[in-house]
Amino acid sequence: MPVVTLYWDELERMVGKDRQTILSKLPMLGCDIERVEDDHVDVEFFPNRPDLYSVEGVARALRGFLDIEHGQKRYSVSKSDFKIFVEKEVLDVRPHITGCVVKNLKMTDEVIRSLMQVQEDLHWTIGRNRRKMAIGVHDLSRVNFPLRYTAVREDFSFVPLDFDTEMTVGEILRKHPKGIEYGFILKDHSTFPMIIDSKNEAISFPPVINAEKTRVTEGTSNLFIDVTGFDDNVDKALNIVATMFSDRGGEILAVDVIYPDRTETTPNLNPKEMKVPMREVRELLGFEIKADEAILALRRMRFDANTYTDAKTAEPDADITEKKNLEDEYLIVEVPPYRADIMHPWDIIEDVAIGYGYDRILPEYPATNTLGLTHPWNEIRDSVKEIMIGTGFLEVITFTLTNEKVQYKYMRRDATPWKDFVPVQHPLTEEHTIIRTHLLPSLLEVLSLNKHHPMPQRLFEVGDVVIGGLNRLKVAAVSTHSRANFSEIRSVAQTLLKELGIEWEAENDEDRAFIPGRCAEILVNGKSIGKFGEMHPEVLEKFQIFTPVVGIEIDLSDIFDVGEVL
Amino acid sequence: MLSPIEVVLINSLDEGIVYSLDSAADRCGLSRDAVLKAAYMLQEKGFAEVLIEKKRIFSLTGEGKLYLEKGTPEEQLYNLVKKEGSISVERAREIIGRDKVNIAIGWLRKRGIISIENGLIKIKKSASFSERDYLKLIQEGKAVLIPENNLKELLNRKLVDFDEEKEISIKIVKKPAADSKEVLRDITPELLLSGGWRGKEFLKYDVKIPSKTIYTSKIHPYERIIRECRKIFLEMGFTEIKGNYVQSSFWNFDALFQPQDHPARDMQDTFYLQKFTDLEEEFVEKVKQTHLTGWKTGSTGWGGSWSIDTAKRLVLRTHTTAITIHYLARNPEPPVKAFTIDRVYRREAIDATHLPEFEQLEGVVLDKNVGFRHLLGLLKEFFLKMGFEDVRFRPGYFPYTEPSVEPEVYVDGMGWIELGGAGVFRKEVTEPLGIKGKVLAWGLGMGRLAMLRLGMKDLRRLYQPDISWLRELPAIIK
C-alpha cells in the first residue's frame, strides 16, 4: 500500500489547521501514520482511496473532516475544441482513452512533486503497475490538436523522452529503460498504441513513454493529460488528477474523445448520484442514527446528501407519524467524481460511520444466542498432547513448510511429488519447497539444533501434515540420550496406545529410516497406522546428531473420526 | 547442620586417611562431582581437607617413540662406527640418514667420544647410552625414576611431552560429635516395618541447599496462548471449525470478492500449487456474475473478465477467512457463531517479524439483527477477556468487508497497538453464497499476541525451538 509523503508547510497551508490538530484527527479518517518528521509526515492510506495519494486530496478530505468546509467541492469543466479520434486499430490493443487540458497552472516545485507522487501511486494501485491504466502528462503548447489514438507497427519511430534521436517502437521496447520495464504489458501484440498529433508527430506511446517533444518544464503553464487503459479505471484516474490540478488553481478544459461508435467528453467531473435507504444505514450500523446526523456525517466526508421520503406507501388518511414512515426514508447522495471506491450503497454507509466518528459509536454486545462447541480434531489433539506430556515429553511446534532433502533424502526414504507430497510452485527459498507429510524429520531437525543442551531430550509434536492435498493429524515423538534404545520407545508406544484405548499389534518393518531389525509397524485391525524404532545412524549423520535417537510417529486421522474438515 | 551428601561422605570415609577422589566416590556411592562438592562443604565447616596435587603425566612424542625403537641418533652412529672401526661421514649419512648423523656428530663430538679426521669418523673413547632406558620408563609410566637432569634433556630434545593433571584427594580430619541418641539418616521400609525409628532423632538437613534441576515436560508456551483464545471463543458460544491448508483460489479469493487481478493474488505474495481442483457448481455462477456486474447485490461489480480456471487454481490458504466463508456458505441460516485458530501462509521473506506460515485467529457471527455497533461490542468483549481493558477503533480496509475497522489495544509501556482487523462482510460476498443476514468478522495474527505475551522479539523462535528457552520459560507468565 503506497505511503504518501506530506510536507507540513504545504499541508497546514492548504488545510488551514496546525499539524497537531491534523495529526490527532488523521487516523480517524482511515490511515496508518508511518513516520512523523519535522518537515513532513509519511502516511499510508488504504488502497481503495487513491484520491488521498496527494497533498491536495488529503487537504480536501481534512477540510471536510475537520469541519472547515462541508459538502462537495464543485468542479467545473470548460468546453473546448480539443479532440482525440480513436482509430479502430487500437481497439483490441488498449481501447480506452480519456484526456483533459489544464490551463493557467503555476508549475511550482510543490505541484511537480505532488504530480509525480500521485502519478506513481495511481500507476501502481488503480493501474496495477500501468497494466490497467497509465497517465501521460504533456506541455500543451507542444501538442497540436486534433490527436489520433491508434495502433502502429514496430517500425514506427519518434524521439522518446530523455533521448535526442528517433527510435522505433521495437528499439524502445528493447533498449529504452521504460520499454524494458513496461514492455511486458504489450508482449502479446504486434501493433502498439500511439497518440499522434495533427502534425503527424507522436506525443505518447502508452503505457511506456512520452515523446521528448511534449516534455513538461518549469516554463510550462498549460498541460494536456492523457489516460489510457481498458475500462472506467481510466476515468477514475483522470478525475483524481484533474481535481488535483483544479485544487491548485488550474482551469480544467474538456476533451472530446471520438470513437468509431460514440463520443465521450472527458473529464466528467459531475457527481454521481446514489440512493441509500435510511433503513439500511441503521441496520448496517446497528443503531438508530437520524437522517440529519447521517447527512452531516456525509457532508464531513465531502459528499452532498438529502433525504427523500417515498410518501406513496403511507395511507392518505394516516396521521403524520405514519406518513413519515422511516421504512421508506432514503438518502440521495452525491458522490464526488474522484471517489474511485463507491461500488455499493454500503460503501457510502461506511463513510457515514467515519464522518459520524467511530469513537462516538457505542459498542453493544450482540444478543445472538448460540452454544459453543469444540472440534473433534482439536479434542483428539489435546488428549494426545496430555498423554505425551504425562509420559515425560516436551511439546514443540515446527514449520509445515520444508523440503525434500529433510523429509525424505535424509530419512533414507523415497517419495513422489503429488502422490506423496505437495510441492509449492514458486518457493521463496530452497528450504521451503514442499508441505510436510511426516513429523519425525521436523523433530530430528529440532534435536540437531539443540545438541548442546543437557540430555536426555524428549520431544513430541501433535500437528498437521498434508497428504494428497488433505490435512491429516499426526503425533510423533523422539527421545535422545546416551542410552536411548528400542525398549524405551516401545514403552512409549505401549503407553500412548493404551491411553488412547487402542488395541494393536507390532510387526517387523523395513522402513529404511530405522535400523533394520529395530523398527516396528503399528497395526490396528490389520492396517498400519504408524511406526517406531531406533533411527538409523546414517539418518543421524545427515542430521548431525551424535547421540542415539528413538522415534515414533502415528497417524491419528487413521484411528479417530477427526470431524468435518473444509 | 550437614546436607545429605555431606552426611554420606563423612560416614563413608575413615578419619585421617587420604582417599583419592575416585576411591572416595566408590566408597560412598556418589558421583565424583557430588563427592567434590560435599568435600568442599565439609572443608568449610572444618571437617575435611581437600588436597589438590598437580601431577605431570609424561608421554613419548612421535620422535621419542622412534628413538625408543631404534635408539637415539648418537647411539646409532656410535654402534655403527664401533662395528666398522671407522666410517666416512658420507657413508654414515647414507646408512643412518643425513639429519640424524648431523645431530649425532654434534652430540658425540661435544662429549669427546668421537673424532673426525679427513672425513673419517673414529671412536676416541667408549660410551654407554641410557636414553632408551629412560624412554622405556616414560612409556611404562615410571617417569619418576628418571633423574631430573636427564628428564629435562629429554624434554628439551622434544622426545617427551607432558600433560598436567590435577589429582584431588580428600581427608576427613574430624568427625562431628556423636549425640547420645542415634541420629537417623535415610528412612527405609525396614525401619518403618520394624518400628526402629521410635525414640530416635532424625538428622536435620540444610533446606536452603538447592537440589538437582528437573526439566518438566509441558505445553508449548504458544499453545498455551492459543488455548486461552479458544477458551474465550467457546465461552462466547462459538463453534470451532477446521479447514485444509490447501484451498482453491475460489474460496481463498473469489468468494471473498477479491478481483482476479488484485495484487495480493500475485505470485509474489501467495504460494500457488501447480494443480487445479473442481469447484462446487452451486456457487460458481453467482460469484462470477457478482464479480462481473454485481449481480443482484446492488454493486457495480469489478467489470473486466472472470476466469473459472483462475478460480480452480490451488493455493496454500493466505487467511482463515477462506475457511469461515466456506463454512457460512454451508451454514447460511442465522444464527451462526464460528471460529478457528489455525495455520495460514504468506510468501514473504523470513525475518524476525515475518514468517512464511503462522497462526491466525478468526471469528464470525451471522445474524439478522446485528450491525457494525455489535461488531465493536464483540471486539470489546473479546479483548477484555484477553486482558486488554482499553480498546479503541479506527477506520480500516479489507477488500471483503465494509465498514472495516482496525482495533487498537492499550499496552502498558507500549502505548496503543493495532491488534488485528474486523468488518462486516460485503453483500457481494454473502449474497451470491446465499448467506442470510449480516456477517460480523474479526481476525488477528497470533504471532503479534505471542510477542506481547511472551516478550519475544523474534517470531522464528516459536517454530524453531530452542529447548533451553522452552525449559526455562515459566508456564505462567504475568
Interface residues (C-beta under 8 A of the other chain):
Chain A: P27 M28 L29 G30 D32 F46 P47 N48 R49 R128 R131 K132 F230 D231 D232 R282 E283 L284 L285 G286 F287 M343 H344 P345 W346 D347 I349 E350 A353 I354 Y358 D359 I361 L362 P363 E364 Y365 P366 T368 N369 T370 L371 G372 L373 T374 H375 W377 N378 K385 M388 I389 T391 G392 F393 L394 E395 V396 I397 T398 F399 T400 L401 W418 V422 P423 V424 Q425 H426 P427 L428 T429 H432 I435 V446 L449 N450 H453 P454 Q457 R458 L459 D464 V466 G469 L470 N471 V562 G563 E564 V565 L566
Chain B: Y215 S217 K218 I219 H220 Y222 E223 R230 F233 L234 E235 M236 G237 F238 T239 E240 I241 K242 G243 N244 Y245 V246 D261 P263 M267 F271 Y272 L273 Q274 K275 G294 T297 G298 S299 T300 G301 G303 G304 L314 L316 I323 H326 Y327 R330 P334 P335 V336 K337 R343 Y345 R347 E348 A349 I350 P356 E357 V365 D367 N369 V370 G371 F372 R373 H374 L375 L376 G377 L378 L379 K380 E381 R392 F393 R394 P395 G396 Y397 E402 P403 S404 V405 E418 V424 R426 K427 E428 K438 L440 L462 Y463 Q464 P465 D466 I467 S468 L470 R471
